[in-house]
Amino acid sequence: MPFRIFIVDDHALVREGLVGLLSTQADFEVCGQATSAAEARSLIDGLAADVAIIDLALQDGNGIELIKEFKRNHDSLKMLVLSMHDETLFAERALRAGAVGYVGKNEASRTIIQAIRHVLQGQVYLSPRMTERMLQRAVGAQTDLKRSPIERLSDREMEVFQMVGQGMTSRQIARCLQLSPKTVDTHREHIKSKLELKNGSELTRHAVQWLLESR
């Protein structure tokens, strides 16, 4: 039986490209596609997927929370992140959430296939650069002083930070994440404190700039 692969990405071109790429492998089969976290949740139970390829930037939030949910409810599902976001900021978050690999969308097709085969074999896949970075941190070669301030944000704070950069208000973020506006405002205050920003305007400018630079 071919390995069943579920694609979660809100860009049609990316999904179509992945379907075409995976169809070149005789032992791979795309068993489903989702454009949002909500759609992914509604489909996953009936797919019997072996691997889920998940983007972090979805229509209705950050893929990190979806990975956590899938890890809790579908422990045998192997999850591989395919994202445009900087792996130095997100790869560790994704692994902590339950993913077993992280690939940048700028990587060659053969790298994506290699990553899928790695996770199917029970191995963790990261780029050589990210592997070295994590090893250095594990042995204490990297201190918090060398880390980007954005790395100090929690997963939820990072999610709110991204949405602020997309121009969303606290109420819009609250609806999207199913939180109260007061909770979102609390996250915003924590973000400003960690990033040493004085007010909401600085937060918005910083978030927009970061989002532009990370693409």
C-alpha positions, 0 to 999 in steps of 0.5 A, spaced: 500 500 500 502 507 498 504 511 504 498 516 504 499 523 505 495 529 507 496 536 505 494 542 509 496 549 505 492 555 503 495 556 497 492 552 491 499 553 487 503 550 493 498 544 493 498 543 486 505 543 486 506 538 491 500 533 488 504 533 482 511 532 486 508 526 490 505 523 484 512 522 481 513 517 487 510 510 486 509 509 493 506 516 495 498 517 495 495 524 496 489 522 500 486 529 502 487 536 502 485 542 506 486 550 506 485 551 513 486 548 520 478 548 521 478 544 514 484 539 516 480 538 523 474 536 519 477 531 514 483 528 518 479 522 522 477 519 515 483 519 511 488 514 515 494 519 513 501 516 514 504 523 514 501 530 514 505 536 510 502 542 514 504 550 512 504 554 518 501 560 515 493 558 514 487 562 513 485 561 520 491 561 524 498 558 525 499 551 524 503 550 530 496 549 534 494 545 529 500 540 530 499 540 537 492 538 536 493 533 531 499 530 536 494 529 542 488 526 538 492 522 532 499 520 535 501 515 530 500 521 524 507 524 522 507 531 521 512 535 517 512 542 516 513 546 509 513 553 510 516 560 508 518 562 515 525 562 517 526 555 520 531 558 526 525 561 529 520 556 527 523 549 527 524 548 534 517 550 536 514 546 530 518 540 533 516 541 540 509 542 538 509 535 535 512 535 528 518 531 526 521 535 520 521 542 518 522 544 510 523 551 507 518 552 501 525 554 497 528 548 498 529 543 492 523 538 490 528 532 492 529 535 499 522 535 500 521 527 498 527 526 502 524 529 508 518 525 507 522 519 507 526 521 513 519 522 517 516 515 515 522 512 517 521 515 524 527 520 523 527 527 524 528 531 518 532 538 519 536 542 514 544 541 516 544 548 518 538 548 523 541 541 526 548 544 527 544 550 531 540 546 535 546 542 537 550 548 539 544 550 543 544 543 547 551 543 549 550 551 551 554 554 545 548 559 544 546 563 550 539 567 550 543 573 549 545 571 542 537 569 540 533 574 537 528 577 542 522 574 537 524 567 539 522 569 546 515 569 544 510 563 546 507 560 541 500 563 542 504 570 542 508 568 536 501 567 533 498 574 535 504 577 533 503 574 526 496 577 525 498 584 528 503 584 522 497 582 517 493 588 520 488 584 524 485 588 530 484 585 537 477 583 535 479 580 529 484 576 532 480 574 538 475 571 533 480 567 529 483 564 535 477 563 539 479 567 544 476 573 548 479 580 546 481 581 553 486 575 552 488 577 545 490 584 549 494 581 554 498 577 549 499 584 546 502 587 552 506 581 553 509 581 546 511 589 547 514 587 554 518 582 551 520 586 544 521 592 548 516 596 544 513 602 547 506 602 544 501 599 540 503 603 534 510 600 535 508 593 535 504 594 529 510 597 525 515 591 528 510 586 526 509 588 519 516 589 518 518 582 521 512 579 516 515 582 510 522 580 511 520 573 513 517 572 506 
